[in-house]
Amino acid sequence: MRKKVAIFGSTGSIGQSTLQVIRDNPNLFEVVTLVAGRNSSLLYDQIRDFHPKHVYIQRHEDAIDLYNSLFYLPNARMSMEEIYYGDEGLDEISSIYDFDIAVSALVGIAGLKPTFNLIMSGKEVALANKEVLVTGGRFILAHAKKHNCKLIPIDSEHSAIMQCLQGESQNSIDKILLTASGGPFLTRDLTTDITVDDVLKHPTWKMGKKVSVDSATMMNKGFEVIEASLLFDIYPRNIQVVVHRQSIVHSAVQFKDGTIMANLSPTDMRIPIAYALNFPNRIKNSIERVDLFKLLNLTFEKPDLNKFPCLEYAYSALKSGLDKQIILNAANEVAVEKFLKKEINFNSIPALIYTVLDSWLTSIDIDSIETILELDADVRNLMN
Ligand SMILES: NC(=O)c1ccc[n+]([C@@H]2O[C@H](COP(=O)([O-])OP(=O)(O)OC[C@H]3O[C@@H](n4cnc5c(N)ncnc54)[C@H](OP(=O)(O)O)[C@@H]3O)[C@@H](O)[C@H]2O)c1
């Protein structure tokens, strides 16, 4: 029987790679749900090729256009009831549980509520969206436990750590060594003018715009520290970020006896995605192999926290509590958006985040999705 897959964020970088894995393995997987934001023409192509049962597009007018254009494709025609749109539509489509595994790959806190709904299915949820754990923290983990939902990481680093920990006991772990490519500005002087185009040229990974900016500020790595601490139940002080420019070692675990287990693979997100989709079994692929004889220069360096303060902000939010993580995430999302719209320069991203974190003195108990979203909205209102 083929595994039924729901993809939230199908038109994004992770979503498209997930569809490539499914296209290459038609005997293993079938698509039941596709969720996109604004890219209705790509969603149309995906519906034509994969014949899902339900789809989502953000705007009502795009949903109607989609319905009309699909009408001329007898094999992929969909009724208006199967095409969801708007905030309510996203809530509804994420509450249809006819999948075996759902891929959570929306970007930003927009993915939180849908992922919360998907978790209630009690099925597998493959998690790419970092902001879900950054803003939902232990609240999301408890929710997954309550509903007996297995969360499987897609991020290459967390997938690597999970693989290094197979068959190991929790108390044998000494440290997590979380690798970071360092982004496009590892060696560049950040006091020079940095354009949006400079930021979008990542040296080793091709990703969506928001995550590319996060990668350049190293906030992305900070978020991954938070995710790793939560997913693997490790104190922040036992997570060491290691700058590894070649992105061949995807992370490692150091054990109490001094052994380090590392995970190496080609730099291609289809590998951790396929592993998550078919967990715990691996799928053969034709991706070019890592040739050990060509790995003459694998380098490992300490991150420069003065140059990349966002990494430090993430450690500090993780130690302070979930409300600080929510504030950090909201401040980052607004600052990144402002940079992408060319309203602020690159260096103002960490500066703006610091101002927000520093001025927010009250602490708030987070006990529901609503309180998370309220705090997120308060931060956005303050910044806009
Ligand atoms: N890319 C990577 O290599 C990578 C690796 C590890 C983890 N991640 C994480 O995975 C997540 C996705 O990353 P990405 O690079 O795939 O991002 P992306 O290319 O920007 O894709 C984001 C997806 O979410 C959709 N979307 C955004 N807002 C939406 C909304 N309000 N309603 C419905 N759909 C919405 C977008 O739709 P439209 O494009 O149609 O508007 C798109 O399909 C991020 O949290 C990122 O940190 C990414």
The ligand as a MOL file (V3000), in Angstrom:
LIG
                    3D

  0  0  0     0  0            999 V3000
M  V30 BEGIN CTAB
M  V30 COUNTS 48 52 0 0 0
M  V30 BEGIN ATOM
M  V30 1 N 14.6750 25.1660 2.3020 0
M  V30 2 C 15.4090 24.3990 3.0580 0
M  V30 3 O 16.4230 23.8380 2.6230 0
M  V30 4 C 15.0180 24.1640 4.4980 0
M  V30 5 C 15.7550 23.2360 5.2480 0
M  V30 6 C 15.3470 22.9650 6.5440 0
M  V30 7 C 14.2510 23.6100 7.1010 0
M  V30 8 N 13.5760 24.5360 6.3460 0 CHG=1
M  V30 9 C 12.4120 25.2050 6.9640 0
M  V30 10 O 11.2490 24.7730 6.2610 0
M  V30 11 C 10.2950 25.8370 6.1670 0
M  V30 12 C 10.0010 26.0930 4.6980 0
M  V30 13 O 11.2080 26.5300 4.0630 0
M  V30 14 P 11.2940 26.7650 2.4890 0
M  V30 15 O 12.7020 27.0950 2.2010 0
M  V30 16 O 10.6410 25.6250 1.7820 0 CHG=-1
M  V30 17 O 10.3910 28.0890 2.3530 0
M  V30 18 P 9.7240 28.6880 1.0450 0
M  V30 19 O 10.4470 28.2300 -0.1650 0
M  V30 20 O 9.5960 30.1390 1.2940 0
M  V30 21 O 8.2750 27.9960 1.0240 0
M  V30 22 C 7.2700 28.3090 1.9400 0
M  V30 23 C 5.9750 27.6310 1.5530 0
M  V30 24 O 4.9320 28.0540 2.4420 0
M  V30 25 C 3.8530 28.6050 1.6740 0
M  V30 26 N 3.2230 29.6200 2.5070 0
M  V30 27 C 3.8150 30.6760 3.1150 0
M  V30 28 N 2.9130 31.3640 3.8440 0
M  V30 29 C 1.7390 30.7080 3.7000 0
M  V30 30 C 0.4260 30.9100 4.2010 0
M  V30 31 N 0.1290 31.9360 5.0220 0
M  V30 32 N -0.5420 30.0320 3.8480 0
M  V30 33 C -0.2680 28.9950 3.0340 0
M  V30 34 N 0.9600 28.7650 2.5120 0
M  V30 35 C 1.9300 29.6070 2.8510 0
M  V30 36 C 4.5120 29.1240 0.4130 0
M  V30 37 O 3.5580 29.2780 -0.6130 0
M  V30 38 P 3.7760 30.2130 -1.9220 0
M  V30 39 O 5.2120 30.0860 -2.3300 0
M  V30 40 O 2.8150 29.5900 -2.8920 0
M  V30 41 O 3.3830 31.6040 -1.5390 0
M  V30 42 C 5.4780 27.9850 0.1470 0
M  V30 43 O 4.7970 26.8780 -0.3710 0
M  V30 44 C 10.9290 27.0300 6.8940 0
M  V30 45 O 10.4840 27.0750 8.2120 0
M  V30 46 C 12.4300 26.7120 6.8700 0
M  V30 47 O 13.1200 27.2800 7.9500 0
M  V30 48 C 13.9160 24.8020 5.0670 0
M  V30 END ATOM
M  V30 BEGIN BOND
M  V30 1 1 1 2
M  V30 2 2 2 3
M  V30 3 1 2 4
M  V30 4 1 4 5
M  V30 5 2 4 48
M  V30 6 2 5 6
M  V30 7 1 6 7
M  V30 8 2 7 8
M  V30 9 1 8 9
M  V30 10 1 8 48
M  V30 11 1 9 10
M  V30 12 1 9 46
M  V30 13 1 10 11
M  V30 14 1 11 12
M  V30 15 1 11 44
M  V30 16 1 12 13
M  V30 17 1 13 14
M  V30 18 2 14 15
M  V30 19 1 14 16
M  V30 20 1 14 17
M  V30 21 1 17 18
M  V30 22 2 18 19
M  V30 23 1 18 20
M  V30 24 1 18 21
M  V30 25 1 21 22
M  V30 26 1 22 23
M  V30 27 1 23 24
M  V30 28 1 23 42
M  V30 29 1 24 25
M  V30 30 1 25 26
M  V30 31 1 25 36
M  V30 32 1 26 27
M  V30 33 1 26 35
M  V30 34 2 27 28
M  V30 35 1 28 29
M  V30 36 1 29 30
M  V30 37 2 29 35
M  V30 38 1 30 31
M  V30 39 2 30 32
M  V30 40 1 32 33
M  V30 41 2 33 34
M  V30 42 1 34 35
M  V30 43 1 36 37
M  V30 44 1 36 42
M  V30 45 1 37 38
M  V30 46 2 38 39
M  V30 47 1 38 40
M  V30 48 1 38 41
M  V30 49 1 42 43
M  V30 50 1 44 45
M  V30 51 1 44 46
M  V30 52 1 46 47
M  V30 END BOND
M  V30 END CTAB
M  END
